[in-house]
Amino acid sequence: MSAGLWIAVLALAVIGFVVAVWLAIRSKRRGRLGVMWGGIAGALVALLVLGGGAIGLVNALNPTEPGPYIAKHYQRAAQLDDRLGGKVYTTGKTVDQVERAVSKAVKPVATHRGRDNTVYLRYDQWLVVVSAAAGSTKIDLDSYDNGYRRHRSGLADSNWPSSSTASSSNGGNNSGK
């Protein structure tokens, strides 16, 4: 959940609280029991919205998808895209610098370094492949399944599952060093 969406959820929580107070005041005409039920109903609405906001904050602070970070920090190279949907980005930074930056921003489930110094970052639904390319670094962002098919030879000794739906316990962190 983005920070903007999280702020919207918090705004809804404030509105829910105002509605709770309004319901309690309006219920005053029905006596003490009406005030009590109006307050309880409004408070429950406010708590539900605040709970959603808290979950949104946790998700905003702990992103699980690398795509938004990569798109924001690296140059898009659409001419290099895979025909099955993989997106390619480039940068003048080294493979190690990109690996550290992406891994720090969005923690991968596992990493693997291939024999040719290509780095593979595995996420639940995504595969990021960072490799040297003609004086720059190429970053492939692909769905896990498509990326695994494309980079199967480089991942042969990683013990990673061949499908994102396979057990994620296979393969652990493998730095390949």
C-alpha positions as CSV (number, residue, x, y, z in Angstrom):
1,M,0.0,0.0,0.0
2,S,1.5,3.3,-1.0
3,A,1.9,6.2,1.5
4,G,-0.9,8.2,-0.3
5,L,-3.3,5.3,0.1
6,W,-2.3,4.9,3.7
7,I,-3.0,8.6,4.3
8,A,-6.4,8.1,2.7
9,V,-7.2,5.2,5.1
10,L,-6.2,7.3,8.1
11,A,-8.5,10.1,6.8
12,L,-11.3,7.6,6.7
13,A,-10.5,6.6,10.3
14,V,-10.9,10.3,11.3
15,I,-14.2,10.5,9.4
16,G,-15.2,7.3,11.2
17,F,-14.5,8.8,14.5
18,V,-16.5,11.9,13.7
19,V,-19.4,9.7,12.6
20,A,-19.1,7.9,15.9
21,V,-19.4,11.1,17.8
22,W,-22.3,12.2,15.6
23,L,-24.1,8.9,16.1
24,A,-23.6,9.2,19.9
25,I,-25.0,12.7,20.0
26,R,-27.9,11.9,17.6
27,S,-28.8,8.8,19.6
28,K,-29.1,11.0,22.7
29,R,-32.8,11.5,21.7
30,R,-33.4,7.8,22.3
31,G,-32.1,7.9,25.8
32,R,-29.0,6.5,27.4
33,L,-29.3,3.1,25.7
34,G,-29.4,4.9,22.3
35,V,-26.3,6.9,23.1
36,M,-24.5,3.8,24.2
37,W,-25.3,1.8,21.0
38,G,-24.6,4.8,18.8
39,G,-21.2,5.2,20.4
40,I,-20.4,1.5,20.2
41,A,-21.3,1.4,16.5
42,G,-19.3,4.5,15.7
43,A,-16.3,3.3,17.7
44,L,-16.4,0.0,15.9
45,V,-16.3,1.7,12.5
46,A,-13.4,3.9,13.6
47,L,-11.5,0.9,15.0
48,L,-12.0,-1.1,11.8
49,V,-10.7,1.8,9.7
50,L,-7.8,2.4,12.0
51,G,-6.9,-1.3,11.9
52,G,-6.9,-1.1,8.1
53,G,-4.7,2.0,8.3
54,A,-2.2,0.2,10.6
55,I,-2.0,-2.8,8.2
56,G,-1.5,-0.3,5.4
57,L,1.3,1.4,7.3
58,V,3.1,-1.9,7.9
59,N,2.8,-2.7,4.2
60,A,4.0,0.7,3.1
61,L,7.0,0.4,5.4
62,N,7.8,-3.2,4.3
63,P,7.2,-3.4,0.6
64,T,7.2,-6.9,-1.0
65,E,7.3,-6.0,-4.7
66,P,10.5,-4.8,-6.3
67,G,8.9,-3.3,-9.4
68,P,8.0,0.2,-8.0
69,Y,11.5,0.7,-6.5
70,I,13.2,-0.4,-9.7
71,A,11.0,1.7,-11.9
72,K,11.7,4.8,-9.7
73,H,15.5,4.4,-9.5
74,Y,16.6,3.0,-12.8
75,Q,16.3,3.9,-16.5
76,R,13.7,2.0,-18.5
77,A,15.0,0.2,-21.6
78,A,11.8,-0.9,-23.3
79,Q,13.6,-1.9,-26.4
80,L,15.2,-4.8,-24.4
81,D,12.0,-6.1,-22.9
82,D,11.1,-9.7,-23.1
83,R,8.2,-10.4,-25.4
84,L,6.4,-12.3,-22.7
85,G,6.2,-9.3,-20.3
86,G,9.6,-9.0,-18.7
87,K,10.7,-5.4,-18.3
88,V,14.3,-4.2,-18.6
89,Y,16.0,-1.3,-16.9
90,T,19.6,-0.1,-17.1
91,T,22.0,1.9,-14.9
92,G,25.6,3.0,-14.8
93,K,26.1,1.5,-11.4
94,T,27.8,-1.8,-10.8
95,V,26.0,-5.2,-10.4
96,D,26.9,-5.2,-6.7
97,Q,25.6,-1.7,-6.1
98,V,22.3,-2.5,-7.7
99,E,22.0,-5.8,-5.8
100,R,22.6,-4.0,-2.5
101,A,20.2,-1.1,-3.2
102,V,17.3,-3.3,-4.5
103,S,17.8,-5.9,-1.7
104,K,17.9,-3.1,1.0
105,A,14.7,-1.5,-0.4
106,V,12.7,-4.7,-0.9
107,K,14.1,-7.7,0.9
108,P,14.2,-10.8,-1.4
109,V,13.2,-14.3,-0.3
110,A,16.5,-15.6,-1.6
111,T,19.5,-14.5,-3.7
112,H,21.8,-16.4,-6.0
113,R,25.0,-15.4,-7.7
114,G,25.6,-17.2,-11.0
115,R,29.0,-18.2,-12.3
116,D,29.1,-15.1,-14.6
117,N,28.5,-12.7,-11.7
118,T,24.8,-12.3,-12.6
119,V,22.7,-11.8,-9.5
120,Y,19.3,-13.3,-9.1
121,L,16.9,-11.9,-6.5
122,R,13.9,-14.1,-5.8
123,Y,10.6,-12.7,-4.5
124,D,7.3,-14.4,-4.0
125,Q,5.9,-13.5,-7.4
126,W,8.9,-11.8,-9.0
127,L,12.4,-12.5,-10.3
128,V,15.0,-9.7,-10.6
129,V,18.1,-10.5,-12.6
130,V,21.0,-8.0,-12.3
131,S,23.8,-8.5,-14.9
132,A,26.7,-6.6,-16.5
133,A,26.0,-5.4,-20.0
134,A,28.4,-3.4,-22.2
135,G,29.7,-0.9,-19.7
136,S,26.4,-0.7,-17.7
137,T,24.2,-2.9,-15.7
138,K,21.0,-4.5,-16.9
139,I,18.1,-5.2,-14.5
140,D,15.5,-7.7,-15.7
141,L,12.2,-7.6,-13.8
142,D,9.9,-10.4,-14.6
143,S,7.2,-12.6,-13.1
144,Y,8.9,-15.5,-11.2
145,D,7.5,-18.2,-13.5
146,N,8.5,-16.4,-16.8
147,G,11.8,-15.2,-15.3
148,Y,12.7,-18.7,-14.2
149,R,12.0,-20.1,-17.7
150,R,14.2,-17.4,-19.2
151,H,17.1,-17.8,-16.8
152,R,16.8,-21.5,-16.1
153,S,20.5,-22.2,-17.0
154,G,21.8,-19.6,-14.6
155,L,19.6,-20.9,-11.8
156,A,20.4,-24.6,-12.3
157,D,22.4,-24.8,-9.1
158,S,20.2,-22.6,-7.0
159,N,17.8,-25.3,-5.8
160,W,14.9,-22.8,-6.3
161,P,11.5,-24.0,-7.3
162,S,10.7,-23.7,-11.0
163,S,7.3,-22.2,-10.2
164,S,6.1,-19.4,-7.9
165,T,3.4,-21.8,-6.7
166,A,5.9,-24.4,-5.5
167,S,6.9,-24.5,-1.9
168,S,8.9,-21.3,-1.1
169,S,10.9,-23.2,1.5
170,N,13.1,-24.7,-1.3
171,G,16.3,-23.0,-1.9
172,G,16.8,-20.7,1.0
173,N,19.4,-17.9,0.7
174,N,22.1,-19.0,-1.6
175,S,24.7,-16.4,-2.2
176,G,26.6,-18.6,-4.6
177,K,29.9,-17.4,-3.1
